[in-house]
Amino acid sequence: MKKLVYLAVIASASLMSCSTGPDAMTGTAVGALGGAALGGIVGHQSGRGLEGAAIGAVAGGAAGNVIGGAQDQRKAQGYYGNTPPPPRPYYY
């Protein structure tokens, strides 16, 4: 089981640097903390709290990075009102 945890940590460390925008970084941190908390609770029920927390942090961090990266892309494309308003008609 320890090999699986080490493999998951190494894989997540290499994959989490794909999105580096501000929302992606925030999503990674929030997802990792939430995943660690939830994984620790679930892992404690089975007697493996630290392993559960590690796996939860990896999964939560990866999910948070993906979601935050998608938000960064939407903001860059102007879906959230970052585009200028249309020109006003000119009346003679």
C-alpha positions as CSV (number, residue, x, y, z in Angstrom):
1,M,0.0,0.0,0.0
2,K,2.9,2.4,0.7
3,K,4.1,1.9,-2.9
4,L,0.7,3.0,-4.2
5,V,0.7,6.1,-2.0
6,Y,4.2,7.0,-3.1
7,L,3.3,6.5,-6.8
8,A,0.1,8.6,-6.4
9,V,2.1,11.5,-4.8
10,I,4.8,11.4,-7.5
11,A,2.2,11.2,-10.3
12,S,0.1,14.1,-8.9
13,A,3.2,16.3,-8.4
14,S,4.0,15.9,-12.1
15,L,0.5,16.5,-13.3
16,M,-0.5,19.4,-11.1
17,S,1.8,21.9,-12.7
18,C,-0.2,21.8,-16.0
19,S,-2.4,24.8,-15.1
20,T,-0.7,27.7,-13.4
21,G,-3.4,30.5,-13.4
22,P,-4.6,32.1,-10.2
23,D,-7.8,30.1,-10.0
24,A,-5.9,26.9,-10.8
25,M,-3.5,27.5,-7.9
26,T,-6.3,28.4,-5.5
27,G,-8.3,25.3,-6.7
28,T,-5.3,23.1,-6.1
29,A,-4.7,24.3,-2.6
30,V,-8.4,24.2,-1.6
31,G,-8.9,20.8,-3.2
32,A,-5.8,19.3,-1.6
33,L,-6.9,20.5,1.9
34,G,-10.5,19.4,1.5
35,G,-9.4,16.0,0.0
36,A,-6.9,15.5,2.8
37,A,-9.5,16.2,5.4
38,L,-12.1,13.9,3.8
39,G,-9.5,11.2,3.1
40,G,-8.3,11.3,6.6
41,I,-11.8,10.8,8.0
42,V,-12.5,7.9,5.6
43,G,-9.1,6.4,6.2
44,H,-9.5,6.7,10.0
45,Q,-12.6,4.5,9.7
46,S,-10.5,1.8,8.1
47,G,-7.5,2.2,10.4
48,R,-5.3,3.9,7.9
49,G,-5.8,7.6,8.5
50,L,-2.5,8.9,7.1
51,E,-2.7,6.9,3.9
52,G,-6.3,8.1,3.4
53,A,-5.3,11.7,3.9
54,A,-2.4,11.4,1.4
55,I,-4.6,9.8,-1.2
56,G,-7.4,12.3,-0.6
57,A,-4.9,15.2,-0.9
58,V,-3.6,13.9,-4.2
59,A,-7.1,13.4,-5.6
60,G,-8.5,16.7,-4.3
61,G,-5.5,18.7,-5.5
62,A,-5.7,17.2,-9.0
63,A,-9.5,17.8,-9.2
64,G,-9.1,21.4,-7.8
65,N,-6.4,22.1,-10.4
66,V,-8.5,20.9,-13.3
67,I,-11.5,22.9,-12.1
68,G,-9.5,26.1,-11.5
69,G,-7.7,25.8,-14.8
70,A,-11.1,25.6,-16.6
71,Q,-12.2,28.8,-14.8
72,D,-9.0,30.5,-15.9
73,Q,-9.6,29.5,-19.5
74,R,-13.2,30.8,-19.3
75,K,-12.0,34.1,-17.9
76,A,-9.4,34.5,-20.6
77,Q,-12.0,34.0,-23.3
78,G,-14.2,36.6,-21.8
79,Y,-17.2,34.5,-20.6
80,Y,-17.4,36.4,-17.3
81,G,-17.8,39.9,-18.5
82,N,-14.2,40.7,-19.3
83,T,-15.0,41.8,-22.8
84,P,-15.7,45.5,-23.6
85,P,-19.3,46.5,-24.1
86,P,-20.5,46.8,-27.7
87,P,-20.2,50.2,-29.4
88,R,-23.0,52.6,-28.9
89,P,-24.8,53.6,-32.1
90,Y,-24.0,57.0,-33.5
91,Y,-27.0,59.2,-34.2
92,Y,-26.7,62.3,-36.5
